[in-house]
Amino acid sequence: MDSKEKVKGIIEQFLEEIKKEATENISNYIKESAQRVADLWLDKLLDGYKKDPKRIIREGRIIFNSDQVEIISIKDIKFFSFCPHHLIPYVGSVDIYYIPERYIIGFSKFIEVVDSFAHRFVLQEELAESIAKAIYEYLPAKSVLCKLSSVQLCQVINNNSRVSEIKTMAIFGEEDFKSLLLNYTK
């Protein structure tokens, strides 16, 4: 029995328990749900475990010869990920700022890198660090800053809705990058 069949079986058991608690008949609504849920989780929501960010970056590198570019920014990359404590999604956006060393990568590759880390069970703080570190090491870059802003649905559901947005940041590289970035983003 493969992983998808095992997950489907677990979801079927879960739904059977929910049906016992339901005050109305929900059988018609959830007839194909176990298969859909197994397919969605393993093929899309958690496909980051099947992706190699090092390969994505290395295969997408383009030689870059310019001393004129100080900072390259890729902003507002939409993402979703999953809180490992509650198995509930969080959604948001990523901003990446970097100073190229010898290579750059196409903008679509940044989306792939973000998804390769985000489509897993991961804390937001670790997600920012993993993205920045991968770009810093595998491109490589002189400096990288990764900013994440998200809405954590576990916070919303648990009535902590006074926290509307959580922001995290990770930085790797040259010491003066922070001050340079402050001037850049003004």
N, C-alpha and C positions, 0 to 999 in steps of 0.2 A: 504494500500500500504506500503510495507516494505522499508527500507532504500535503498536497492539495486535498487528497481524499481524507487524510487525517483531520485537517482543519474543517472540512465539510462535515464530517461526523461529529466533531465537537460542537459546531454551530447548530447542527440538528438537535443534539442533546440540550443545548442551551435554550433553543426555541421551544422544545417540548416542555421544559420547566416554566417558561414564560406563559405558554398556553394554559398551564394549570392554574396560574395566578390571574389570568385575564378574566374580566367580568363579561366579555363578549367573545364570540367566536372569531378568531383571527386567522384561522387555517387558510382561508382563501388568499389572504394577503401575503402569507409567508411561504407559499408552496415551493417556490424556486429560490428562496432567499439564501439557504445554506450554500448552494453552489455559487450564487452571485457574490456572496460575502467572501468565500474562499478565493474566488478568482480576483476580486478587487484587492483584497489585502496582499495576496502573494504576487500578483502581476503588476500592481500599480503603487499601492500605498507603501509597501515595504521593499520595493525593487532596488533601493539604495544598497542593500546588502549584496546584490549581484553586480554592482558597478565598481569600477576601479578608478578613483579620482586621479591617481598617478598616470595611468594610461590615457585618460581623457586629456589631461594637460599635456603630456609629452607628445601625443599624436597630433595635437592641435597647435603646436608651437610654430611661430613664424619668426625668422630672424629679423631683428629690429635694430637699425643703425641710425640712431638720432640722439644727439646730446641736447636737443631743443625741448624735448618733452620732459616736464618735471613730474607730473602726476597724471595717471589715467584713471577715470572713474566710471564705474558701471553702477547705475543707481536703480533702485526700485524693482529688483528682481523678486517677483512674487514666489512664495514657497509655502508648503505645509509640512508639518512634521508631527511627531507623537510624543507626548509626555510619557516617559517610561514608568512613572508612578501610577498613573490612572488609565493609561492606554487611550487617552482622549487627544484629539488633534489640537495643535496650535497653528495659527496662520499669520503670515506677515510678509515683510519685505526685507531684502538684504541690499546694502550698499557696500561696494568694494572699491577701495582706492589703492592704487599700487604705483610704485616707481619701477619701470622695467630695467632689467639688467642688460641682457642680450636678446631676449625673446619677448614676444607678446603672444596672446592667443585671441582667437576670434571671440566676439561677444557672446555668441551662442554657447561656446564652451564653458563660460562662467555659469550659465544656467544649468548645464549638465553637471558641473562640479557641485553647485549648490544642491541639486536634486540627489546626487550620489551620497551626500551626507544627511540631507534632510529627510529622505524617505527611509527612515530608520526610527527606532525608539532612542531618542537622544534628548538630553537637557539642552535648553537654548544656549546656555553659557558654553557648553562643549561644542555646540554646532558652530558658533562664531569662531571659536578657536580652531576647530578642525578645518574649516574653509580657509581661513587666513594662513594657517600653517602649511596646508597643501600647496597653495599658490606660491608662498614664500620659498618652500623647499623644492617643489617639482618644476616650477617654471624655469629657473628661479627668478625671484624679484629682489630688488634692493630693499624694499620695504612694502608691507601690506597692512592695510587696516580693513577690518570687516565689521560692519555695524548691522545688527539685527533689531528689528522692531516687530513685536508680535502681540496678538491677543491669545491668551492661554484660556482655552475653553474650560479647563478644569477650574480655573479661578472664577469664571462667569457662572458655571453650574453650581459651584459650592457657595454661592451668594457672596463672593468677594468681589462683586462687580465694581467696587470703588477703585479697583486697579484696572484701568482700561487698556493700558499698554505697558509692555515690559520691553526695555531696551538693554541690549548687551553689546559689548565691543571687545574685539581682540586685535592686537597689533604685534607685528613682528618686523624687525629690521633696525634701520638706522635711528639713532637717538633723536636727531633733529627732525625726523619725519612728522612728529606731532605738531611742532610749531609751524612747519611748512604747510601742513594740512589745515591748520587753523586759519592761516592766511588764504589758502586756496578756497575754503568753503565760505568765506565772508561774502 
